[in-house]
Amino acid sequence: MSSTPYADELLATVQASPAAVGAHDKDTWVGLFATYGQVNDPVGSRPHIGEDAISKFYDTFIAPNTIVFEVENDVVAGMSVLRDLTIHTTMSTGVTIHIPMHLRYDLVEDGPASSLKIDRLFAYWELRAMIGQLLGAGSDGLLASVKLGPQLLKNQGLNGVLGFMRGLKGVHDTGKQRVQELAAALTARDIATVTRLLSRDATLSVDGISEASLDEFSSAASSLTVDKMLAAGSSVSATVRLADRRGVGLFEFSDNSAAPGTLSSVRLYF
């Protein structure tokens, strides 16, 4: 975990989120966000922006459930915290689903007291896999699925339901394959393949903060390995390793029709 002047404070702010979720303390949880904070959960679905939207997100997805965070690794990079974890969610019908996840919290100093707040929360997990778990969990899972629909409609409205279902779209297994190809090409020092997989103006970073040239990135990430890949929207998140360092990688795909399937951003956080 890298160190910054605010590392302890950043982690404490982030850790207050699952604590509030576990205590079903809505006011504290919503209060962790900046004035115009946003929740992207899952990444690829429509963001929830501002206090009212975040409050409704809590009512829909947190309040009815018991949620346990099993955190495996934290990384602090600048004003961001990356978490590698699994979330265990027990729904009102008693069915428990297990959701592999990567979380990225971007924090800011906000308000009259300039206290640390969550500006943006990005939750990288696979909506299709979660639905599959529910449907495969027998009658309790089916009942939970049936109950979720009206909850969504009541708290989010029709546009909110459609916005949530946008999380089903994305790069899926094709994106994961591209990330595996990139890691293999970096290991083989196959710069031609690395270049082919990247869009022309791709943003590259080996610390999640500063940008690197293609040569700098290829050299620094030559031993990159990836696992626990999760496709969310136009992104793939992964648990990444370089030598004895473990972190989180965020791989963003281009929406440029002239370069379909190429990576527009690769940021590694250690």
N, C-alpha and C positions, 0 to 999 in steps of 0.2 A: 504494500500500500504506500503510495507516494505521500509526502508530507507537504502541507501548505500551512500558512499562518492560521487558517481557519479549520483545519482538518477535524479537530475534535468537535468544534461547534457544528460543522456541516454534518458529521455523523450523528450527533445528538439530535439535530433537527429531523433528519431522516428516520432515525430510530423511534422518534415520537409518533410517527405515522402508524406503524403496526401496533404500537402500544395503545393508541387511541382506538384502532380497529378492534383489538382484542377486548377492550373495555366497553365497546359500543358507545363511545363518547363522541357523538356527532359534532358537537360544538367545537371541541378541541381539534378534531380531525380537519374539519372545514377551515378552522382558524389557522392551520399550518400553511395555508396557501396565500400567495401574494394577492393583491387587489384584483389583478387581471390574470390570475393563475389559470392554468389549464391542466386537464387530465386527459391523456391519450391512452385509453384502456379498452380493448387492445389497440396497439398501433395499427393504423389502417382504418379504424372506425372513426366516426365523426368526433372531434375533440369536444370536451365539456369545458367551457370558458367562463370564468367569473363565478362569484360566490353562489348565485342562485342555481346555475347549472351543476356546480360541484356538489351542492347540497342535494339536488335531485339524484345525482349519481350515487351518493351515499345511500339515499332512501331505496334505490333500486337494487344495488349490487352488494352493499355491505350490511345494511340494517337487518335483513331477514336471515342472514347466514352467520355461522361461526367460522372464523377464518384464522388459520395458524400459519405464520411465516417461518419456514425452515431455511435460514440464510446460511449459505456455504462460504461466501466470500464477498468482501466489500473492497471497492477501489475508490479513492478520492483523487480527482483530477481537476485542478483549478477550482471552479465553483460548482462542480458536478460530482455526484456520488453514483456509482454503478454497483448494483447488487446482483449476485448470482444466487438464485434461490428456487425453492419449490413452495407453492402455496397449497395448503390443504383446506378445502372449503366444504363444510358440512351444511347442507341446505335444510330447509324447514321440514322436508319429508324424511330426513335422517340419512340420505345418501351423501357420501363423501367423495369428492373428486380431487384429484391431485394434478396440479398444473405446474409443469416446469416453466420457469420464467426468468427473464432478465429485466431489471428495472433501472431506469436512468432518471435521476432527480437533478434538475438544474435549479440552483438556488440563487436568491438575490437578497440584498438588504432592502427592506420595504417598510413603509409606514413612518410615522413621526419619530419612532424610536430607532429606526433603521435596524430592526431585528431581522434575523434570518428567516426567510420564508421560501416555500416551494413555488418557483415560477412556472415550471413545466415538469410534469410527470409523464414518462413514457413507459408503458408496460408491454414488453415483447413476449407474447404467448400466442398459442394457436387456437383460434376459436373453433375450427373444424374438429380438432382433437378433443376439445372440451365437450362439444356436442356429442361426439362419438362415445365418450365416457358415460355421459348421461343416458344415452339411448341403450348402452350396453349394461346398464346397472339394474335392469329389471323394472318392476313396477314402481319402486320408489324413484328411480331415475326418470321414468316416463312422467310420473306425477310432478316431479320438480320441473321438467321441461314445460309441462302444461301450465304450471303456476307462473313460470317466468314470463310468459307472453303477456298476460294481463298486467303484471307488475311493470313491465317495460312500457306498455301502452299508457298506463295510468300516470307514470312519473315522467316519461319522456315524450309522449305524444307520438303520432304516426311518423313524423319526420325523424324523431329520435330513434324509433325502432328501425327505420330504414338506414339511418346513420350507423347504428350499431351493427347491422347486418353487412355493412360495407367491409367489416373485418373479415368476411369470408373470402374476399377477393385478395389477390396478391401474387407474389412470385412463387410461392409453394415449393415443391420439390425441385423445380428447375433452378430456383434461386440458390437453394442449398448446394446443388451440384456445381453451380458456378463458383461458390465460395470454396468448395473442396478443390476445384480445379485451380483456383488462385493460390491456395496454400501449397498444393503440389508443385505448381510452377515456381513459386518462390523458393521452395526447398531445392528444386532442381536447377535453380538459377537460370530458368528459361524466361529471359526478359521478353522475348517475342510473344510468348503466350500471356505473360502478365500484361503486356501492353494491349493485346487483343481483348482481354477481359475488362479493361478499364475504358471508360469514356475519355474523350480527348482532354477534357478539363477536370478530370477526377481529383477530388480532394483526398489527400493521404496524410495520415498522422500515426505515429507510433507511441504517442503519449496522450492522445485525446485532446490535446491543447494546441500545440504548434503544428504547422503544416510542413510536410517533407516533400522533397522532389522524388521523382520515380527512382532515381539511383539511390538516394538516401533511404527511402522506404524499403526497397528491394534488399539492400544490404542489411539493414537493421532487423528485417522480418524474415531473414533467410531460413530460420529454423521454426517458423510458425506452424503450430498444429491447432486444429479446430475440432471441437466436439459439442454436444448439446446444442445443435443448431435449431433455431426456431424461426419460422417464416411468419412475419406479421406485416401485412400490407406490402409495400414496395421494399421492405427491409428484411434482412436476415440478421439475427443476433446469434452470438456463439460464445461459448467458453473457450478462451484462447490461452495458449501457453507459448512462452519463449524461454528456453532453457528451464530454470527453476522458478520462473515467474508465471503466475496465473492471473488472468484478467478477463475482461469482456471485450469482444469485438462487435462493432456495429457496421454492417455492410448495406449500403443504400444503393438501390438500382435506379438507373436513369429512366425518366419518363419521356425522354426525347425520342420521337419516332424515328429519327435518323440513326439512332444507336440503340436499338432495342436489346435488352438482355445484358447490357454492359453495366459496370459498377460506376456510379457517379461519386461515391464517397466510401472510404474505408478508414475507420478510426479504431485504433486499438487502445485500450485503457488498461494500464498495469499499476 
